[in-house]
Amino acid sequence: MYRAAIEALERWKAKKEPKPLLIRGARQVGKTWLMKEFGRRAFKNTIYVGFENNRQMKELFEGDMRIDRIITGLELYAGRKIDPEDTLLIFDEIQEVPSALTSLKYFNENAPQYRIVCAGSLLGAALHPGTSFPVGKVEFLELYPLSFSEFMKAMGKERFAELLQKSDFDLATTFRQEYIDLLKHYYYVGGMPEAAARFVENRDFNEVRGIQQRILAAYEQDFSKHAPNETVPRIRMLWNSIPAQLAKENKKFIYGVVKEGARAKDYEMAMLWLADCGLVHKVHRATSPRLPLKAYEDGKAFKLYLLDVGLLSCMASLDRRVLLEGNALFTEFKGALTEQYVLQQLKTLEGIEPFYWTNDRGGAEIDFLLDGGDEVIPLEVKAETNLKAKSLKTFCEKFRPKTAIRASMADYRNEERLLNLPLYAVETIGRRAGKEG
């Protein structure tokens, strides 16, 4: 299965003496597979160390931090010599052994010739708040579920993905129905690697649902296993409220939907825990569409999304028959799946941190604001072909942006100052926002 992150790993390897690389992402987004596949492709030898329930490795790293001692221990563990020139060291679930995380500082400072790739499911932030984290001594790579272009490639539609990469919209429009059908499948299947891989193999929607339910159950087990006991009920309530939050006309997160009378301070730790584990994405309101957007962040107003559109459709018990009903899927529960889908694609684009905007009265809302380098780009998401967008018109009249984007089921059309972008081409926004896409 193609993952764009492989190319990022190859760029990391090409550096003269790269710092240890830590791959962050939720459980089951494919971190272990990615590291092993990278080792297989790019190195003569790979040594894999999984730290979960590994007493031997825990003892090795809890000794002194002399790198020659650690390397000798790893050689004995693997049963072969480690040549730093052609060996990749993989440390998986590294948050399970905090001292292994600390050792990355010493590898970077005293033995930069070793190539080390690590992964953690972000549970470390909640598990080990006292861990000595090697700030400035590691590089990071974020891994998310498969993007729509990765899903198309997995489905054997590489040429379709390439058309969009080249921005050949004339030809892409000719095959719009194929793109729409693929997008429907993606809304239902999502980008969790196991669900996508099984769907590619069997085209069985029921099997996909079973896998998604199993993933959601595993996340619920993680709540009980890893989160502080007093926080677990609130994590569960907050997590289970997300489909209802996104089904509202105004998708701003309301604590009262979680529980009547609930207040922000009661759920602060639960929210932080879910975000640290990569299970939710917060998109904050910007009080003004000016650069840098971060400077205008409203800390109290935000929208909350899941990590994957397929998991959202599973939590919402979406019936697979809706796939057959024209384009009804895209408007299902007030377009919540469509907004989730767009946010999910934006998260995979390097250097883009989306915000949203509402006017003071709350009568106008722009779904996403993007930093375009020298301008703020408003992005309006429409779940159908009806392109009437009062909020976007209000925004453009007030702030006069050089570029505005409307993503919808309509065909590509580049008008003066307004780009109509098909939903299936949302990933091309990276290039338009001056980012790598």
C-alpha angles and dihedrals in degrees: 000000000000117000119181088213089076088071091052089052091051090053088051091051092051092063116102097241108356120196116245109283122228116200111206127195145114122290115281098019090118106265096141093046091048094053094047093045090050090050091049093050103038108029138054091222135024128193113197121199118184110194099194108110090347105139094175094057092042089058092045094055095040090063122080118313099242104139094213089057092049092047091050089051091050091049091052090047093050096038095232144076120271115229106190090207096067108012128097116204113209119196108188126194086007092171088074090072110040092189089060088057089050091050090067088074090058093045089053095046102036107023110024091157091081117091109220128179119183136183134200130172091228090254086117091078090061097033103049112025089161096055116127098239115203096238112194092007099088138051123224136222121185116215121198134175116287113296119228092261091051089049091051090052091049088053090056094255098121092140091056091052090048092054090059092044088057091045090235093158096161091065094035090056090056088061096039094129092057089052092047092050091050090048091052089053091048092052089056102035098033125189106291100129098228093050092045094046093051092046091051088052102042109011086221112151093188091055090050091054091050091053092047091050089051091051091049090049090051090053090051089052089051089056091059095038102047112017123085108273095238091053098049098086091050092048089053094048093046093046093049092048095062098089090051091047091053092045091064119100088235104046096197108132112258118193089205089069089061092052132341110265093011117154131206095246091056092059101033095105093043091052092047092049094052092046093047090053091052093242096120136031121214118209111192128210116249112218090209132018095238134120129294091035091195089067089061097047116141102216094198100049120065145135121233124216134181123243093249138032092214091056089049092052088049093050089049090050091234110191113234090224088076086072088072097048103092109259095330089119092069093057095041112138094359095312093299092141091051094052090045090050093051093047090049091055092046090054091058092056111093116241097012119121108175125212130179133223138216128175118245093265092047092233094120127045134180110204096217138007117201131197105238095185098252098022144032112248118206115215118198117193119209119184093206143026094274101108100188104129113172093174093053090048091050091048094048093048091051102040104022098216116198090226132026125178129206115191114199146130089277123102125268113282127164110204128171107299091341125089117195105205124186113239090240089062098051092117090066087071087085091072093044091052090052092252131118109270 
